[in-house]
Amino acid sequence: MDDGLPVDLDRDWEFLLTFLPVGWEEKAKELGALRRCRKVPNAAVLLRALLMHLAEGCSLRETAVRARAGGIVDLSDVTIKNRLQGAGEWFRWMSTGLMSEWVARQPPEVFAGRWGVRVVDGTQVKEPGPTGSLWRLHYSISLPSLRCGEVHLTGSEGPGSGESFCRFTVHPGDLLVGDRGYATPVGIGHVARAGGDVLVRFPWHSLPLWVDADQTFDLLAHLRTLHGTALGDWPACVKDGRRLIAGRVCALKKSAQATEQAERQARQRAQHRGVQIRPGTLEAAGYVFVFTTVPKPGLAPMKALEFYRGRWQVELVFKRLKSILGLNHLRKGEDQSAIAWIHGKLFVAFLMEALLRHGETFSPWGYPLRSPEPAQPLPVARGDLAAPPPADRHQPASEPAGLPVELG
Protein backbone atom coordinates (compact mmCIF):
# COMPACT_ATOMS: atom_id res chain seq x y z
CA MET A 1 0.00 0.00 0.00
CA ASP A 2 1.28 3.47 -0.86
CA ASP A 3 0.18 6.85 0.44
CA GLY A 4 -3.03 6.63 -1.60
CA LEU A 5 -5.99 4.33 -1.24
CA PRO A 6 -5.32 0.59 -1.14
CA VAL A 7 -5.90 -1.37 -4.34
CA ASP A 8 -8.65 -3.98 -4.08
CA LEU A 9 -8.92 -5.62 -7.49
CA ASP A 10 -12.01 -7.67 -6.69
CA ARG A 11 -13.85 -4.66 -5.29
CA ASP A 12 -12.80 -2.51 -8.25
CA TRP A 13 -14.00 -5.23 -10.60
CA GLU A 14 -17.41 -5.34 -8.94
CA PHE A 15 -17.59 -1.54 -9.24
CA LEU A 16 -16.80 -1.74 -12.96
CA LEU A 17 -19.56 -4.28 -13.54
CA THR A 18 -22.15 -1.81 -12.24
CA PHE A 19 -21.70 0.22 -15.43
CA LEU A 20 -22.73 -2.60 -17.76
CA PRO A 21 -26.25 -2.71 -19.27
CA VAL A 22 -28.94 -4.62 -17.41
CA GLY A 23 -29.06 -8.21 -18.66
CA TRP A 24 -25.43 -8.35 -19.86
CA GLU A 25 -24.85 -11.77 -18.28
CA GLU A 26 -27.91 -13.32 -19.90
CA LYS A 27 -26.90 -11.82 -23.23
CA ALA A 28 -23.55 -13.64 -23.05
CA LYS A 29 -25.42 -16.94 -23.42
CA GLU A 30 -28.06 -15.65 -25.81
CA LEU A 31 -25.52 -14.17 -28.24
CA GLY A 32 -23.17 -17.15 -28.17
CA ALA A 33 -20.29 -15.82 -26.06
CA LEU A 34 -20.90 -18.35 -23.26
CA ARG A 35 -22.48 -21.37 -24.90
CA ARG A 36 -20.48 -23.76 -22.76
CA CYS A 37 -19.55 -23.12 -19.14
CA ARG A 38 -16.75 -25.68 -19.07
CA LYS A 39 -13.82 -24.02 -17.27
CA VAL A 40 -15.64 -20.65 -17.51
CA PRO A 41 -18.31 -20.62 -14.79
CA ASN A 42 -20.03 -17.36 -15.72
CA ALA A 43 -20.02 -14.29 -17.96
CA ALA A 44 -18.09 -12.14 -15.47
CA VAL A 45 -15.11 -14.52 -15.49
CA LEU A 46 -15.14 -14.61 -19.29
CA LEU A 47 -15.29 -10.82 -19.53
CA ARG A 48 -12.47 -10.37 -17.05
CA ALA A 49 -10.20 -12.69 -19.01
CA LEU A 50 -11.00 -11.11 -22.36
CA LEU A 51 -10.41 -7.59 -21.04
CA MET A 52 -6.85 -8.56 -20.11
CA HIS A 53 -6.29 -9.10 -23.80
CA LEU A 54 -8.33 -6.15 -25.09
CA ALA A 55 -7.78 -3.42 -22.49
CA GLU A 56 -4.26 -4.19 -21.30
CA GLY A 57 -2.88 -5.20 -24.69
CA CYS A 58 -1.61 -8.57 -23.49
CA SER A 59 -0.94 -11.25 -26.06
CA LEU A 60 -3.17 -14.33 -25.96
CA ARG A 61 -0.41 -16.35 -24.32
CA GLU A 62 0.29 -13.66 -21.72
CA THR A 63 -3.45 -13.35 -21.06
CA ALA A 64 -3.64 -17.08 -20.37
CA VAL A 65 -0.67 -16.91 -17.97
CA ARG A 66 -2.03 -13.88 -16.09
CA ALA A 67 -5.53 -15.29 -15.78
CA ARG A 68 -4.13 -18.54 -14.41
CA ALA A 69 -1.70 -16.85 -12.01
CA GLY A 70 -4.43 -14.53 -10.73
CA GLY A 71 -6.76 -17.41 -9.99
CA ILE A 72 -9.37 -16.09 -12.42
CA VAL A 73 -9.60 -18.92 -14.94
CA ASP A 74 -7.36 -21.63 -16.40
CA LEU A 75 -7.57 -21.43 -20.19
CA SER A 76 -5.09 -21.95 -23.00
CA ASP A 77 -4.28 -19.14 -25.42
CA VAL A 78 -6.13 -21.00 -28.20
CA THR A 79 -9.24 -21.30 -26.03
CA ILE A 80 -9.13 -17.57 -25.21
CA LYS A 81 -8.90 -16.81 -28.92
CA ASN A 82 -11.92 -19.02 -29.63
CA ARG A 83 -13.88 -17.42 -26.79
CA LEU A 84 -13.08 -13.94 -28.13
CA GLN A 85 -14.13 -14.99 -31.61
CA GLY A 86 -17.59 -15.86 -30.29
CA ALA A 87 -17.96 -12.71 -28.19
CA GLY A 88 -18.18 -10.08 -30.93
CA GLU A 89 -21.97 -9.67 -30.84
CA TRP A 90 -21.92 -9.65 -27.03
CA PHE A 91 -19.41 -6.78 -27.01
CA ARG A 92 -21.47 -4.98 -29.65
CA TRP A 93 -24.63 -5.29 -27.55
CA MET A 94 -22.91 -4.05 -24.38
CA SER A 95 -21.35 -1.13 -26.28
CA THR A 96 -24.79 -0.16 -27.55
CA GLY A 97 -26.09 -0.18 -23.98
CA LEU A 98 -23.20 1.95 -22.75
CA MET A 99 -23.81 4.48 -25.53
CA SER A 100 -27.52 4.60 -24.76
CA GLU A 101 -27.07 5.16 -21.05
CA TRP A 102 -23.79 7.02 -20.69
CA VAL A 103 -22.81 8.47 -24.06
CA ALA A 104 -25.95 9.39 -25.99
CA ARG A 105 -27.31 11.82 -23.42
CA GLN A 106 -26.90 15.27 -24.89
CA PRO A 107 -27.58 18.64 -23.31
CA PRO A 108 -30.70 20.40 -24.62
CA GLU A 109 -28.59 23.25 -25.96
CA VAL A 110 -26.17 22.04 -28.62
CA PHE A 111 -24.63 24.85 -30.64
CA ALA A 112 -27.34 27.34 -29.64
CA GLY A 113 -29.88 24.54 -29.23
CA ARG A 114 -31.21 24.59 -32.79
CA TRP A 115 -29.58 21.43 -34.15
CA GLY A 116 -28.16 18.15 -33.03
CA VAL A 117 -24.76 18.72 -34.64
CA ARG A 118 -23.07 15.45 -35.62
CA VAL A 119 -19.65 15.08 -37.22
CA VAL A 120 -19.20 11.92 -39.30
CA ASP A 121 -16.03 10.37 -40.67
CA GLY A 122 -14.33 7.05 -41.38
CA THR A 123 -10.96 5.50 -40.67
CA GLN A 124 -9.20 2.27 -41.59
CA VAL A 125 -8.20 -0.46 -39.16
CA LYS A 126 -5.50 -2.80 -40.45
CA GLU A 127 -3.86 -6.01 -39.39
CA PRO A 128 -0.03 -5.54 -39.37
CA GLY A 129 1.86 -6.95 -42.34
CA PRO A 130 1.59 -6.63 -46.13
CA THR A 131 -1.27 -9.17 -46.36
CA GLY A 132 -3.18 -8.08 -43.27
CA SER A 133 -6.96 -7.69 -43.38
CA LEU A 134 -8.32 -4.17 -43.69
CA TRP A 135 -11.55 -2.77 -42.24
CA ARG A 136 -13.25 0.62 -42.23
CA LEU A 137 -14.77 2.16 -39.11
CA HIS A 138 -17.54 4.73 -39.71
CA TYR A 139 -18.01 7.02 -36.72
CA SER A 140 -20.36 9.78 -35.61
CA ILE A 141 -19.81 12.19 -32.70
CA SER A 142 -21.92 15.06 -31.40
CA LEU A 143 -20.75 18.63 -30.94
CA PRO A 144 -19.88 20.11 -28.57
CA SER A 145 -20.14 17.08 -26.24
CA LEU A 146 -17.80 14.89 -28.41
CA ARG A 147 -19.94 11.88 -27.49
CA CYS A 148 -20.22 9.00 -29.91
CA GLY A 149 -23.70 8.42 -31.28
CA GLU A 150 -23.24 5.80 -34.00
CA VAL A 151 -20.56 3.36 -35.18
CA HIS A 152 -20.53 1.07 -38.21
CA LEU A 153 -17.95 -1.51 -39.26
CA THR A 154 -17.51 -2.57 -42.89
CA GLY A 155 -14.88 -3.99 -45.17
CA SER A 156 -12.52 -1.52 -46.78
CA GLU A 157 -13.36 -2.37 -50.39
CA GLY A 158 -16.37 -3.29 -52.46
CA PRO A 159 -19.97 -2.07 -52.58
CA GLY A 160 -21.24 -0.49 -49.39
CA SER A 161 -17.80 0.15 -47.89
CA GLY A 162 -17.33 3.79 -48.85
CA GLU A 163 -17.98 6.87 -46.74
CA SER A 164 -21.54 8.12 -47.09
CA PHE A 165 -24.20 10.01 -45.16
CA CYS A 166 -26.52 7.15 -46.16
CA ARG A 167 -24.82 4.93 -43.59
CA PHE A 168 -26.07 6.98 -40.65
CA THR A 169 -29.50 7.29 -39.09
CA VAL A 170 -30.86 10.83 -39.45
CA HIS A 171 -33.61 12.46 -37.39
CA PRO A 172 -35.32 15.84 -37.85
CA GLY A 173 -33.13 18.56 -36.38
CA ASP A 174 -29.84 16.77 -37.09
CA LEU A 175 -27.06 18.71 -38.80
CA LEU A 176 -24.50 16.31 -40.26
CA VAL A 177 -21.02 17.70 -40.88
CA GLY A 178 -18.72 15.81 -43.23
CA ASP A 179 -15.59 16.04 -45.30
CA ARG A 180 -15.17 15.74 -49.07
CA GLY A 181 -15.95 12.02 -49.22
CA TYR A 182 -19.51 12.68 -48.05
CA ALA A 183 -20.31 15.30 -50.71
CA THR A 184 -22.57 13.25 -52.98
CA PRO A 185 -26.11 14.03 -54.18
CA VAL A 186 -27.35 10.66 -52.92
CA GLY A 187 -25.97 11.20 -49.41
CA ILE A 188 -27.27 14.76 -49.20
CA GLY A 189 -30.66 13.55 -50.42
CA HIS A 190 -30.70 10.86 -47.72
CA VAL A 191 -30.27 13.47 -45.00
CA ALA A 192 -32.78 15.89 -46.52
CA ARG A 193 -35.49 13.22 -46.85
CA ALA A 194 -35.15 12.42 -43.14
CA GLY A 195 -35.65 16.06 -42.16
CA GLY A 196 -32.00 16.79 -41.39
CA ASP A 197 -29.46 19.22 -42.81
CA VAL A 198 -25.90 18.85 -44.07
CA LEU A 199 -22.77 20.95 -43.98
CA VAL A 200 -20.11 19.35 -46.13
CA ARG A 201 -16.87 20.36 -47.78
CA PHE A 202 -16.67 19.25 -51.41
CA PRO A 203 -14.19 18.97 -54.30
CA TRP A 204 -14.79 21.72 -56.83
CA HIS A 205 -15.43 19.27 -59.69
CA SER A 206 -17.13 16.32 -57.94
CA LEU A 207 -20.40 17.74 -56.63
CA PRO A 208 -22.60 19.08 -59.47
CA LEU A 209 -24.30 22.28 -58.33
CA TRP A 210 -27.25 24.00 -59.97
CA VAL A 211 -28.84 27.45 -59.97
CA ASP A 212 -32.17 25.86 -60.94
CA ALA A 213 -33.34 22.72 -62.70
CA ASP A 214 -31.66 23.73 -65.98
CA GLN A 215 -28.75 26.07 -65.19
CA THR A 216 -25.49 24.86 -63.64
CA PHE A 217 -23.72 26.77 -60.87
CA ASP A 218 -20.24 28.02 -61.85
CA LEU A 219 -18.28 27.63 -58.61
CA LEU A 220 -14.93 28.99 -59.80
CA ALA A 221 -16.56 32.12 -61.27
CA HIS A 222 -18.14 32.85 -57.90
CA LEU A 223 -14.91 32.17 -55.99
CA ARG A 224 -13.01 34.67 -58.14
CA THR A 225 -15.19 37.46 -56.75
CA LEU A 226 -13.74 36.99 -53.26
CA HIS A 227 -10.97 39.33 -52.12
CA GLY A 228 -9.20 39.70 -48.81
CA THR A 229 -11.23 38.24 -45.96
CA ALA A 230 -14.63 38.70 -47.61
CA LEU A 231 -17.05 35.80 -47.16
CA GLY A 232 -18.97 34.30 -50.04
CA ASP A 233 -22.56 33.10 -49.61
CA TRP A 234 -24.45 32.04 -52.74
CA PRO A 235 -27.64 30.01 -53.23
CA ALA A 236 -27.09 26.69 -55.01
CA CYS A 237 -28.90 23.39 -55.42
CA VAL A 238 -28.04 19.70 -55.57
CA LYS A 239 -29.97 17.20 -57.69
CA ASP A 240 -30.85 13.88 -56.08
CA GLY A 241 -32.43 12.12 -59.00
CA ARG A 242 -35.21 14.43 -60.11
CA ARG A 243 -35.41 16.18 -56.77
CA LEU A 244 -33.80 19.61 -56.44
CA ILE A 245 -32.39 20.19 -52.92
CA ALA A 246 -31.94 23.85 -52.09
CA GLY A 247 -28.81 24.97 -50.30
CA ARG A 248 -25.94 27.44 -50.24
CA VAL A 249 -22.23 27.61 -50.90
CA CYS A 250 -20.22 29.42 -48.22
CA ALA A 251 -16.62 30.24 -49.09
CA LEU A 252 -13.53 32.09 -47.90
CA LYS A 253 -10.22 32.87 -49.60
CA LYS A 254 -7.16 31.28 -47.97
CA SER A 255 -4.08 33.16 -46.91
CA ALA A 256 -1.04 33.12 -49.19
CA GLN A 257 0.72 30.57 -46.97
CA ALA A 258 -2.31 28.27 -46.76
CA THR A 259 -2.82 28.54 -50.54
CA GLU A 260 0.80 27.61 -51.23
CA GLN A 261 0.55 24.58 -48.97
CA ALA A 262 -2.74 23.45 -50.54
CA GLU A 263 -1.34 23.78 -54.07
CA ARG A 264 1.73 21.76 -53.09
CA GLN A 265 -0.45 19.00 -51.66
CA ALA A 266 -2.63 18.99 -54.78
CA ARG A 267 0.44 18.54 -57.00
CA GLN A 268 1.71 15.73 -54.80
CA ARG A 269 -1.62 13.89 -55.00
CA ALA A 270 -1.68 14.24 -58.78
CA GLN A 271 1.92 12.97 -59.03
CA HIS A 272 1.12 10.03 -56.75
CA ARG A 273 -1.84 9.06 -58.96
CA GLY A 274 0.14 9.54 -62.13
CA VAL A 275 -2.25 12.13 -63.60
CA GLN A 276 -1.83 15.68 -64.81
CA ILE A 277 -3.28 18.24 -62.42
CA ARG A 278 -6.22 20.25 -63.70
CA PRO A 279 -5.91 24.07 -63.71
CA GLY A 280 -9.22 24.34 -61.84
CA THR A 281 -7.84 22.17 -59.06
CA LEU A 282 -5.00 24.60 -58.42
CA GLU A 283 -7.33 27.58 -58.55
CA ALA A 284 -9.81 25.99 -56.14
CA ALA A 285 -6.97 25.14 -53.75
CA GLY A 286 -6.85 28.81 -52.80
CA TYR A 287 -10.29 28.71 -51.17
CA VAL A 288 -12.26 26.89 -48.50
CA PHE A 289 -15.86 26.24 -49.52
CA VAL A 290 -18.70 24.19 -48.07
CA PHE A 291 -22.22 23.30 -49.12
CA THR A 292 -25.05 23.45 -46.59
CA THR A 293 -28.82 22.99 -46.76
CA VAL A 294 -29.38 25.33 -43.80
CA PRO A 295 -31.00 28.62 -44.96
CA LYS A 296 -28.98 31.81 -44.48
CA PRO A 297 -31.16 33.27 -41.67
CA GLY A 298 -30.41 30.18 -39.58
CA LEU A 299 -26.67 29.93 -40.24
CA ALA A 300 -24.49 32.85 -41.26
CA PRO A 301 -21.54 32.00 -43.56
CA MET A 302 -18.97 32.67 -40.83
CA LYS A 303 -20.85 30.34 -38.47
CA ALA A 304 -21.05 27.67 -41.18
CA LEU A 305 -17.27 27.71 -41.63
CA GLU A 306 -16.79 27.61 -37.84
CA PHE A 307 -19.05 24.55 -37.67
CA TYR A 308 -16.89 22.85 -40.28
CA ARG A 309 -13.81 23.47 -38.15
CA GLY A 310 -15.42 21.22 -35.55
CA ARG A 311 -15.02 18.28 -37.95
CA TRP A 312 -11.44 17.90 -36.81
CA GLN A 313 -12.70 16.67 -33.45
CA VAL A 314 -13.58 13.30 -34.96
CA GLU A 315 -10.00 13.02 -36.24
CA LEU A 316 -8.81 13.45 -32.65
CA VAL A 317 -11.20 10.69 -31.56
CA PHE A 318 -9.61 8.32 -34.08
CA LYS A 319 -6.14 9.28 -32.87
CA ARG A 320 -7.11 8.49 -29.27
CA LEU A 321 -8.64 5.14 -30.23
CA LYS A 322 -5.54 4.17 -32.16
CA SER A 323 -2.83 5.54 -29.88
CA ILE A 324 -4.33 4.72 -26.47
CA LEU A 325 -6.28 1.54 -27.20
CA GLY A 326 -4.18 0.22 -30.08
CA LEU A 327 -7.08 0.11 -32.50
CA ASN A 328 -4.69 0.49 -35.43
CA HIS A 329 -2.88 -2.80 -34.64
CA LEU A 330 -5.43 -5.42 -35.63
CA ARG A 331 -4.01 -8.76 -34.56
CA LYS A 332 -6.65 -11.10 -35.96
CA GLY A 333 -6.54 -12.49 -39.49
CA GLU A 334 -9.90 -14.27 -39.75
CA ASP A 335 -12.92 -12.08 -40.45
CA GLN A 336 -14.94 -13.22 -37.42
CA SER A 337 -11.98 -12.79 -35.07
CA ALA A 338 -11.19 -9.35 -36.49
CA ILE A 339 -14.78 -8.17 -36.05
CA ALA A 340 -14.90 -9.49 -32.48
CA TRP A 341 -11.56 -7.82 -31.64
CA ILE A 342 -12.68 -4.44 -33.02
CA HIS A 343 -16.01 -4.61 -31.18
CA GLY A 344 -14.11 -5.55 -28.03
CA LYS A 345 -11.85 -2.52 -28.40
CA LEU A 346 -14.85 -0.26 -28.91
CA PHE A 347 -16.46 -1.75 -25.81
CA VAL A 348 -13.35 -0.82 -23.81
CA ALA A 349 -13.50 2.72 -25.23
CA PHE A 350 -17.17 3.16 -24.30
CA LEU A 351 -16.57 1.67 -20.85
CA MET A 352 -13.79 4.21 -20.28
CA GLU A 353 -16.10 7.00 -21.44
CA ALA A 354 -18.81 5.77 -19.07
CA LEU A 355 -16.32 5.96 -16.19
CA LEU A 356 -15.39 9.50 -17.21
CA ARG A 357 -19.04 10.57 -17.47
CA HIS A 358 -19.70 9.06 -14.05
CA GLY A 359 -16.77 11.07 -12.66
CA GLU A 360 -18.49 14.26 -13.85
CA THR A 361 -21.51 13.52 -11.63
CA PHE A 362 -21.85 12.87 -7.92
CA SER A 363 -23.65 10.31 -5.80
CA PRO A 364 -23.02 9.65 -2.08
CA TRP A 365 -22.65 5.90 -2.68
CA GLY A 366 -20.14 6.26 -5.51
CA TYR A 367 -21.54 3.86 -8.09
CA PRO A 368 -24.55 3.71 -10.46
CA LEU A 369 -27.75 2.10 -9.22
CA ARG A 370 -29.37 -0.59 -11.33
CA SER A 371 -33.02 -1.36 -11.90
CA PRO A 372 -33.96 -4.96 -11.05
CA GLU A 373 -36.15 -5.08 -14.15
CA PRO A 374 -34.81 -7.41 -16.88
CA ALA A 375 -33.51 -5.89 -20.09
CA GLN A 376 -35.83 -5.76 -23.06
CA PRO A 377 -34.94 -8.01 -26.01
CA LEU A 378 -32.63 -6.29 -28.48
CA PRO A 379 -32.67 -7.04 -32.21
CA VAL A 380 -29.08 -7.83 -33.10
CA ALA A 381 -27.50 -7.04 -36.45
CA ARG A 382 -23.90 -7.67 -37.38
CA GLY A 383 -21.56 -4.85 -38.10
CA ASP A 384 -22.97 -1.79 -36.40
CA LEU A 385 -23.46 0.02 -33.15
CA ALA A 386 -26.18 2.62 -32.99
CA ALA A 387 -27.41 4.57 -30.01
CA PRO A 388 -30.87 5.80 -31.00
CA PRO A 389 -31.76 9.32 -29.91
CA PRO A 390 -34.71 9.69 -27.57
CA ALA A 391 -38.15 10.54 -28.91
CA ASP A 392 -37.85 13.89 -27.16
CA ARG A 393 -34.48 15.55 -27.82
CA HIS A 394 -34.57 17.02 -24.32
CA GLN A 395 -34.93 13.63 -22.60
CA PRO A 396 -32.14 11.06 -22.07
CA ALA A 397 -32.09 7.85 -24.02
CA SER A 398 -33.44 4.75 -22.31
CA GLU A 399 -32.90 1.10 -23.23
CA PRO A 400 -30.26 0.07 -25.81
CA ALA A 401 -31.47 -0.73 -29.25
CA GLY A 402 -29.91 -2.00 -32.47
CA LEU A 403 -30.34 -1.22 -36.14
CA PRO A 404 -30.50 -3.96 -38.80
CA VAL A 405 -27.47 -2.93 -40.85
CA GLU A 406 -25.63 -5.57 -42.83
CA LEU A 407 -21.89 -6.03 -42.65
CA GLY A 408 -20.24 -4.95 -45.86
N, C-alpha and C positions, 0 to 999 in steps of 0.2 A: 504494500500500500504506500502511495506517495502522499504528498500534502493535500491532494484533491480527494474526491470521493472514491471509495473502494469500488473496484470493478466486480460486478456480479453478472457473469455471462448469462446464466439461466434466467435471472430476473430481467436483464436487458432484452433477452429473446422474447420473453412473455410480453414485455412492453411493446416490442416491435409487432407482434402478432395482433395487437389490438387495432392496428391501422388497416388490416386486411378487410376486404368486403365480407359482409355476412354470408355464410354458406360456402366459404372458400375451401373448407375441408371436404364437404360433400362433393363439390365440383371436381376435386382431384380424382375421385372415382368415376364420376359421370363423364368427364372429358378424357379419360384414359390415362391419366398420369399415375394412378395408383390402382391398377387393375389387379395386381397381386401384392399381398402384404407380406410375402416371404422376405425375411430379413429387414423389411421396412415396415414397422408396426403402424404408422399413421402418416398423414399428410405433413404434419409439422416436422417430423424427422426427415422426410424426403426434401422438403423445402430448405431446411437448414443445411443439408449436404449440398444441394444444388447451388445455394447462394455462396458457398465457399468457392465454387468454381466461377460463378458469374460475377459476384461482387468483389471478391478479393483477387481475382485473376489467377488463381491457382490452376496448374495443369490438372488433367484428370487423375494422373497418378498421385500428385501431391494432395489433391482433394481426398482421395481414398485413404492416404496415410494419415492426414489430419483428422478425418472423421473417425477413423479407427482409434487413433491415439487419444482423442477427446472423449471417447466412450459414447459417441453419437450413433454410429452405425458402422457395420463391418461389410463394406462392399468393394468389389474390384473396380479398377478404372473402367473396364469394359462395361460393367453393369451400370456405373454412373452415367456413362455415355448413352446407354440404351434408355435409362430412366429420363435423361434430359430430352432425348429425341421424342419421347412420348408426352412431354410436359408443355409443348409449345402452346396448345390451345388453353391450357390451364393458366399459363402466364399471361396470355392475351386477355382472358376473362378477368383475372385479378387486376391487370393494368387498367382495363376499362372501368372497373369499380373504383379504383384509386382516382382516376380522372374525374369520374362522376361526383365523387364525394369531396375530394381535396383540391382538384385542379380546375374543374370546370366552373367553379363559382366565381362569377365576375361582379365587380362593383356596378351599381346602376349607372354610374357616370363613367363612360369610356370615351375619351376624346370628346368632351363636351356633352356626352350622353346621347348623341343622336344616332350613332352607329355602333354595332359590334365589330370593331376593326380587327381583321384577321390577316396575318401575313402568312403566305403559303410558299413553300419551296421544296426542293428535293435534293438528296445527296446520295452518293453511292457508298455501299458497304462491300468490301472486297476481302476474299480469303487471300492471305499472303502467297506469293509465288506466281510465276507466269501463267499457270493454268488454273488459278484459283477461281472459284465461283464468284459471280458479281450480282449484287442486288441493289435495288433503288428504294430508298426510304422517302416517302412523301409526308410532309409535316405541316401542321398548321398551329400557329400560336396567336394569342390575343394581345392587343396593345391597349393600354400600357402595362398590363399585368404580366406579360410574357409567359402566360400559362398555356400549356398545350391543350388543344381542343380536339385534334383529330390526327391519326397516324395511319398510313397505308404502306404496305410492303408488297413490292412487285419484283419481277425480274428486271434486268437492266436493258434487255433488248426485246424486240418483237412487238406485236400489237398490244396496246393497253399498258405499255410500260413507260411512256413518255410523260412529261410534266403537263398537267392540264387542270384548269378550274373544274372540269367535269368530274374529277375524282372526288371532290369534296362536297359535303352536304351543305346546302345554302338555305338560310331562313330569311324572311323579310327583315330588313334592318341591318343585314350583314354588309360590310364593306370589305371585299377581298383585295389585298394588295399583293401583286406579283411582279416578277422580273420578266425579261424578254421572252422566255420560253412559254409563258402563259398568255401571250398576246395573240390569240387566235379568235376568229369570229365564232367558232363553235363553243369555245370556252366562255367567251363573253356572253353569248346567247344563253348558255346554261345558267349563269348567275342571274341574268336579267329575268328569265322566265320564272325563277324562284322568288323574285321580289327583292333581290340583293343588288348591290352596285359593285363596280370594279374600279380599281386604280392600278394601271399596269404600264410599265415601261415597254417600249416596242422598237424593233429594228425599223429603220426608215422605209425599207422596201418590202417588208414581210407582212404587214397588216394593212390590207387595202382599206382606205378611208374614202368617204363620200360626202359631198355637200348635200346631195339629195339622191333620189333613186337613179338618176341618170348621169350626174356630174361628179367626177372624181375630185378628191381633195388633194391639192398640190402641197405637200408638206414642206419641201425644201423652199418653195417660193415664199411661204409664210415665215419660215425660220430666218430667211434673209432680211426680213424687216426688223429683226431684233438688234438693238445696239446697246452697248454698255450693260447695265443691270436691269434693263426693261424686261418685264414679264409678258409672255405671249399667252393669249387665251382665246381660242377660236372654236366655234361650233363645228362638229364633224360627226359622221355616222359610221357605223359598222353594219355590214350586211351578214345576217345569219340566215342563209337560204334566201327566202323572199322577204324576210322580216328586216326592217331598217331599225337599228338600235341607236337612238340619239345619244350623243355624248359631246365631249370637248377634248381638245388638245391643249395642254398647258406646257409651256416651254421656257427655257432660260438659256442664255448664251454662257458658255464656260469661260473661265479665265484663260489667258494665254498659256500658262503652265499646264492647266488641266487639258486644254485642247491639244497641246503638243504630246502629252502622255497618251491621250486617247488615240491620236493618229498613229503613234508608234505601235500601240497594241493592235490596232486594226491592220497595219502592215504585217506585223508578226503573224497574226491569225491567217491572213491571206497567203503568206509564204509557207506556213505550216500545212495548209490545205492544197498548196500547189496551184493556186488560182491567181489571176490578175485582179488587183483591187479595183473596185468601181469608183469613179470620181465622186459619185453621190455619197458613198460610204465615208470618204475622207471629209466631205463637207458636213455631213450629219454628225461626225465625231466632235464637232465644236459646240454641240448643244446637248442639253438634257431635256427630254420631252416625254410626257406620259399621256395616256388616254384614260379618261374617267367618264363614267355614266352619271356622276353626280352633277346636278345643275349648278350653275355659277352662284346663285344666291345661297346655296347650302355649303359651298366649298370654294373659297377664293383660290386663285392659282398659286399664291405663295403657300397657303395651307396644304394644297394638294401635293406640292413638291416636298413639304416638310413631312407629310404622311409617308411619302415614298422613302424618305430617309430611314424611317422606322423598319423598313424591310431588312436592314442589315442585322437586326436583332435575331432573326432566325438563323443567320450565318453563325452568330455567336453561340446559339443553342447547339448547332451541329459540332462546333469546335469543342464545346464542353463534353458532349456525348462521346466524341472520339478521343479526346485527350485524357479525360478523367476516367471514363468507363471503358475505354479501349474498344469502342464500337467499330473502329476502322481496322481491327485486326481479327477478322472472321476466321475462326479456327476449324470450322466444320466444312467438309467437302460435299457430303450428301445434302440434297435439297431439304429433306425433312429436318435433319440436324441443324442446318444453317438457319432455317426459319425459327426453330425452337430456341436456338442460341440468341438470335436477334430479339425475339419476344422476351426472353429472359433478361437481356440487358435493358430493354425498355422498362420492364417491370422494376428493376433495380432503380432506374432513373426516376420513375414515378413514386416509388417508395421513399426515395431521398427527398423528393419534392414535398410529399405528404408530411415528412418529419419537419421540413423547413416551415411549411404552412402552419403546422401545429405549434411550432416555436413562436409564431407571430401572435398567437392567441394565448389565453390564460384560463386555467381551471385549477381549483384548489387541489384536486386529486392527481393532476399531472398526466392523465392519459385519456383517450377518447372513450366515451361510453358507447355500448353497443345495444341495439334493440334485440330482444330475444326472438323476434319474429323471423321465420325462415326467409331466405332470399327468394325472390320471384324467379321463375325459369327465364333463362336468357337465350335467345336464338343465337347460335354460334356460327360464324362464317369465317373461313380461313382468310388470312392475309390482311386484316385491317383491325384497327382500334378506333372506335369513335365514341366520344362522349357527347351525347345529345344535349342540346341546350334545353333548359326548362321551357314549359309552355308560356310562362310569364318571364320576360327577360329580367325582371327585378327579383325573382325568387330563385333560390339555389336548386341545382339539379338534385334528383332523388336517386332512384335505383339505377344501377348500370344497365346499359342496353347495347346491343350490337347491331350492325348493319350488314345485310347480305351482300358483301362485295367479294367477287371472285379473285383468286390469286392469279396474277398475270404470269 
